[in-house]
């Protein structure tokens, strides 16, 4: 086997009340990585499409290749050489897990090319290194679901303890991306370091409620629990028309609506594809009312995560 192509899907992180601990994958869009062996040792980026020349071509500074370098070092492989092509199929700074998809596609492709020495779960820390170089923080709520699929819970970061939970089959996500950009580092910088006891208690209740609602297929409980009293009030000021877009989603059948990752993308969860599409059109229209174009993706929860093409 001399070449591999891998796909890693976009993700929704935080999922309202679950800052840095919840995330799920969607079917599309996602990044594609191609790796081809070469005789000379070293990992070399030969092409990146879809980034408008903005991403670094240095293998040690790009999320797609830094994970490969970490994996090779961990396995003690020093003389391996390959060429890497990255196809970016989602906007940068979108809140859709763009850097995570690159990192996951990269580490899954490299692992496959090497004969799968590590399991998917064992690949997670390497994928997190890609997030660290891209956003400054090695969080797992994007790379986890992109790698593993499904709805992911990160119980602990030290030690890393991550698992998936069962979800309703008819749960659909609407992901709407307005044509603006928010830097992940900036979105983390504005967050408060201290939280009131009152808000902590409320958030804990919503976290527990959302997990229970998903596992019990209790759609009303899911909707009631999709309330973020800590992160959303701060980050939402970076998104034009946030309140109106959220109101439109819920008024048109969505169970709940919040910020996807660090934004500016917004997501809604709905029971059934039809409700998800109607809610999405209403969200798009609210952005259009103020002159902002927005793309829309409607998807069931992706339970497979990254795949070899």
C-alpha positions in Angstrom: 0.0 0.0 0.0 1.7 3.2 -1.2 -1.1 5.7 -0.9 -4.2 6.4 1.2 -7.2 8.8 1.1 -9.1 9.6 4.3 -12.2 11.7 5.1 -13.0 13.3 8.4 -16.3 15.0 9.0 -17.2 18.4 10.4 -18.4 18.6 14.0 -20.5 20.6 16.4 -18.7 21.2 19.7 -20.0 22.3 23.1 -23.6 21.6 22.1 -25.0 24.5 24.1 -24.4 23.6 27.8 -21.4 21.2 27.3 -18.4 23.6 26.8 -15.3 21.5 26.0 -17.1 18.2 27.0 -19.8 17.6 24.3 -19.5 17.2 20.6 -21.0 15.3 17.7 -20.1 14.6 14.1 -22.3 15.3 11.0 -22.3 13.6 7.6 -20.8 16.5 5.6 -18.9 18.6 4.9 -15.5 17.3 5.8 -11.8 17.4 4.9 -10.0 14.8 2.7 -6.3 14.0 3.1 -4.2 12.1 0.6 -0.9 10.5 1.6 1.6 9.0 -0.8 4.8 7.3 0.2 8.1 8.7 -1.2 11.7 7.4 -1.1 13.1 10.4 0.8 12.4 10.5 4.5 10.2 13.3 6.0 6.6 14.5 5.8 6.1 17.1 3.0 2.9 19.0 2.2 2.7 19.2 -1.6 -0.7 20.8 -2.0 -3.6 22.3 -0.1 -6.8 23.2 -1.8 -9.7 25.3 -0.6 -7.7 27.4 1.9 -7.0 30.4 -0.4 -3.3 30.0 0.5 -3.9 30.8 4.2 -2.7 27.6 5.9 1.0 27.0 6.5 2.8 24.6 4.2 5.4 23.8 6.8 4.7 20.3 8.1 5.5 21.2 11.7 3.0 24.1 11.7 0.0 22.5 10.0 -2.6 20.5 11.9 -2.8 17.9 9.2 0.8 17.0 9.3 1.9 17.7 12.9 -0.3 14.8 14.0 1.6 12.5 11.6 5.0 13.7 12.9 3.8 13.0 16.5 2.6 9.5 15.5 5.8 8.6 13.7 7.9 9.8 16.7 5.7 7.7 19.1 6.1 4.6 17.0 9.9 5.2 16.7 9.8 5.4 12.9 12.6 7.7 11.6 13.1 6.9 8.0 9.5 7.2 6.7 8.8 9.6 3.8 5.5 10.8 2.4 3.8 13.5 0.4 0.5 15.0 1.7 -2.3 16.7 -0.1 -5.1 18.4 2.0 -8.5 19.2 0.5 -10.2 21.8 2.8 -13.9 21.5 2.3 -15.1 23.9 5.0 -14.3 27.5 5.9 -11.5 28.4 8.3 -12.7 29.9 11.6 -16.2 28.6 11.0 -17.0 26.8 14.3 -17.5 23.6 12.3 -14.3 21.9 13.5 -12.2 22.7 10.5 -8.8 22.2 12.1 -10.1 19.1 13.8 -11.2 17.5 10.6 -7.7 18.1 9.1 -6.0 16.6 12.1 -8.2 13.6 12.2 -8.1 12.9 8.5 -4.3 13.2 8.7 -3.7 10.9 11.7 -6.3 8.3 10.4 -4.6 8.2 7.0 -1.1 7.9 8.4 -2.2 5.1 10.8 -3.8 3.2 7.9 -0.7 3.6 5.7 1.4 2.2 8.6 -0.9 -0.9 8.9 -3.1 0.4 11.8 -0.7 0.0 14.7 -3.1 2.0 16.9 -6.8 1.9 17.6 -9.1 4.9 17.0 -9.2 5.6 20.7 -5.4 5.5 20.9 -5.2 8.0 18.0 -7.1 10.7 20.0 -4.2 12.3 21.8 -2.4 12.7 18.5 -5.4 14.4 16.9 -5.5 16.7 19.9 -2.0 17.9 19.1 -3.4 19.1 15.8 -6.0 21.2 17.6 -3.3 22.6 19.9 -1.2 23.9 17.1 -4.2 25.3 15.3 -6.1 27.0 18.2 -3.7 26.9 21.1 -5.7 24.5 23.1 -5.7 20.6 22.9 -9.4 20.2 23.4 -11.1 17.0 22.3 -14.8 18.0 21.7 -14.2 18.4 17.9 -11.5 15.8 17.2 -13.3 13.2 19.4 -16.5 13.0 17.4 -14.7 13.5 14.1 -12.5 10.5 14.9 -14.9 8.3 16.7 -18.3 9.4 15.3 -21.5 9.7 17.3 -22.2 12.0 20.3 -19.1 12.2 22.4 -18.7 13.1 26.1 -15.3 14.0 27.5 -15.5 13.2 31.2 -12.0 14.2 32.0 -8.9 15.6 30.3 -6.4 14.5 32.9 -6.5 11.6 32.5 -8.3 11.6 29.2 -11.6 9.8 29.5 -13.9 10.0 26.5 -16.9 7.9 25.5 -20.0 8.0 23.2 -23.6 7.8 24.3 -26.6 6.4 22.5 -28.8 9.0 20.8 -32.2 8.9 19.1 -32.2 7.7 15.5 -34.5 10.5 14.3 -32.3 13.3 15.8 -31.1 15.8 13.1 -28.7 18.7 13.1 -29.1 21.9 11.2 -25.8 23.7 10.8 -25.9 27.2 9.4 -22.7 29.1 8.7 -22.9 32.9 8.1 -20.2 34.3 5.8 -18.1 35.8 8.6 -15.1 34.4 10.5 -14.3 34.2 14.2 -10.9 33.2 15.4 -11.0 30.4 17.9 -8.2 31.9 20.0 -10.1 35.2 20.2 -13.4 33.4 21.1 -11.6 31.6 24.0 -9.9 34.8 25.1 -13.1 36.7 25.9 -14.5 34.0 28.2 -14.6 34.7 31.9 -12.3 32.7 34.3 -14.8 32.7 37.1 -18.4 31.5 37.1 -21.1 32.1 39.8 -22.4 29.3 41.9 -25.9 29.9 40.6 -24.8 29.6 36.9 -22.7 26.5 37.7 -25.7 24.7 39.3 -27.9 25.6 36.3 -25.4 24.5 33.8 -24.8 21.2 35.6 -28.5 20.5 35.6 -28.7 21.2 31.8 -25.7 19.0 31.1 -27.3 16.1 33.0 -30.6 16.7 31.4 -29.2 16.7 27.9 -27.3 13.4 28.4 -30.5 11.8 29.9 -32.7 13.2 27.1 -30.4 11.8 24.4 -30.1 8.4 26.0 -33.9 8.2 26.7 -34.9 9.6 23.3 -36.8 12.3 25.3 -37.0 15.1 22.8 -38.7 17.5 25.1 -36.0 17.0 27.7 -33.4 17.5 25.0 -34.9 20.9 24.1 -35.3 22.0 27.7 -31.7 21.2 28.4 -30.1 23.0 25.5 -29.5 26.1 27.5 -26.1 27.6 28.1 -25.9 30.2 30.8 -22.1 30.5 30.9 -20.5 30.5 27.4 -23.3 31.5 25.0 -24.1 34.9 26.6 -20.5 36.0 26.1 -19.7 34.5 22.7 -23.1 35.4 21.1 -22.1 39.1 21.0 -19.6 38.1 18.2 -22.4 36.8 16.0 -24.7 39.3 14.2 -28.4 38.6 14.7 -27.7 35.7 17.1 -30.9 36.2 19.1 -33.1 36.5 16.1 -31.6 33.5 14.4 -32.1 31.4 17.5 -35.7 32.5 18.0 -36.4 31.7 14.3 -35.0 28.2 14.7 -37.1 27.3 17.7 -40.2 29.0 16.3 -39.9 26.8 13.3 -39.8 23.5 15.1 -36.2 23.1 16.4 -35.8 21.6 19.8 -33.0 24.1 20.6 -30.4 26.3 19.0 -27.0 27.5 20.0 -23.4 28.3 18.8 -21.5 25.6 17.1 -18.0 25.5 18.6 -16.6 29.0 19.0 -18.9 30.3 16.2 -19.9 32.0 14.0 -21.8 28.9 12.8 -25.0 28.1 14.7 -26.6 24.7 15.0 -30.1 23.5 15.9 -31.3 20.0 16.9 -34.7 18.8 15.6 -36.8 15.7 15.6 -36.8 14.5 12.0 -35.2 15.8 8.8 -38.3 17.9 7.8 -38.2 20.0 10.9 -34.4 20.4 10.6 -34.7 21.8 7.1 -37.6 24.2 7.9 -35.6 25.5 10.9 -32.5 25.9 8.8 -34.3 28.0 6.1 -35.7 30.3 8.8 -32.2 30.7 10.3 -30.8 31.5 6.8 -33.5 34.1 6.2 -32.7 36.0 9.5 -29.1 36.3 8.4 -30.2 37.3 4.9 -32.4 40.0 6.4 -29.2 41.9 7.5 -27.3 41.2 4.3 -25.3 38.1 5.5 -25.1 35.1 3.2 -25.2 31.8 5.1 -24.7 28.2 4.0 -26.8 25.4 5.5 -26.1 21.7 6.1 -28.8 19.3 7.4 -27.6 15.9 8.7 -28.3 13.0 11.0 -25.7 12.5 13.6 -22.7 10.8 11.9 -22.1 7.6 13.9 -19.0 6.5 12.0 -16.6 9.4 12.2 -13.5 9.4 9.9 -13.4 6.9 7.1 -10.8 5.6 4.6 -11.9 6.3 1.0 
